[in-house]
């Protein structure tokens, strides 16, 4: 996949230290990211292709099924309009 994901203009990624969770802040909505989803979204800065994101996460989390799960996760975020 040659797409270089980046957060949409109306979306911000923040860490909530009270909840100890990463959040996507959208107009009139907050999405709480579970598990390592925040680690994935942080890599979506428009400079990396999906394959590069998968490779980097594969190094960070050896043995995790990132090659299957990360592209599907990013595609879902794109369908929501949260990634471009």
C-alpha positions as CSV (number, residue, x, y, z in Angstrom):
1,X,0.0,0.0,0.0
2,X,1.6,3.3,-1.1
3,X,-0.7,5.5,1.0
4,X,1.0,7.8,3.5
5,X,-1.6,8.2,6.3
6,X,-1.9,11.5,8.2
7,X,-4.5,12.7,10.6
8,X,-7.3,14.7,9.0
9,X,-7.2,18.4,9.7
10,X,-10.1,18.3,12.2
11,X,-8.5,15.4,14.2
12,X,-5.9,15.7,17.0
13,X,-4.1,12.9,18.9
14,X,-3.7,13.6,22.6
15,X,-2.7,11.6,25.6
16,X,-5.0,11.8,28.6
17,X,-2.8,11.2,31.7
18,X,-5.8,11.0,33.9
19,X,-7.2,8.1,31.9
20,X,-3.8,6.9,30.9
21,X,-5.1,6.6,27.4
22,X,-4.6,8.1,23.9
23,X,-7.5,10.0,22.5
24,X,-8.5,11.2,19.1
25,X,-10.2,14.6,19.5
26,X,-12.7,15.3,16.8
27,X,-15.3,18.1,16.5
28,X,-17.9,17.3,19.2
29,X,-16.5,13.8,19.8
30,X,-13.7,12.0,21.6
31,X,-12.5,8.6,20.6
32,X,-10.5,6.6,23.3
33,X,-7.8,4.5,21.6
34,X,-7.3,1.1,23.2
35,X,-4.1,-0.9,23.5
36,X,-1.3,0.1,21.2
37,X,-3.6,2.0,18.8
38,X,-2.0,5.3,19.9
39,X,1.4,4.0,18.9
40,X,0.1,3.2,15.4
41,X,-1.6,6.6,15.0
42,X,1.5,8.5,16.1
43,X,3.4,7.0,13.1
44,X,0.7,8.5,10.8
45,X,2.5,11.8,10.1
46,X,2.4,11.7,6.3
47,X,6.0,10.8,5.9
48,X,5.7,7.0,6.1
49,X,3.9,4.6,3.8
50,X,1.7,1.9,5.4
51,X,4.4,-0.7,4.8
52,X,7.0,1.4,6.6
53,X,4.6,1.8,9.6
54,X,4.1,-2.0,9.6
55,X,7.8,-2.6,9.5
56,X,8.6,-0.2,12.3
57,X,5.8,-1.6,14.5
58,X,7.0,-5.1,13.7
59,X,10.4,-4.2,15.2
60,X,8.8,-2.7,18.3
61,X,6.4,-5.5,18.9
62,X,8.1,-8.7,17.6
63,X,5.7,-11.6,17.1
64,X,2.6,-9.3,17.0
65,X,0.4,-9.7,14.0
66,X,1.0,-6.1,12.8
67,X,1.2,-7.1,9.1
68,X,-2.5,-8.2,9.2
69,X,-3.9,-5.9,11.8
70,X,-2.3,-2.5,11.2
71,X,-3.4,-2.0,7.5
72,X,-6.9,-3.0,8.4
73,X,-6.9,-0.6,11.4
74,X,-5.6,2.3,9.3
75,X,-8.2,1.6,6.6
76,X,-11.0,1.7,9.2
77,X,-9.7,5.0,10.4
78,X,-9.6,6.3,6.9
79,X,-13.2,5.2,6.3
80,X,-14.2,7.1,9.4
81,X,-12.6,10.2,7.9
82,X,-10.0,10.5,10.7
83,X,-7.0,9.8,8.4
84,X,-6.3,11.1,4.9
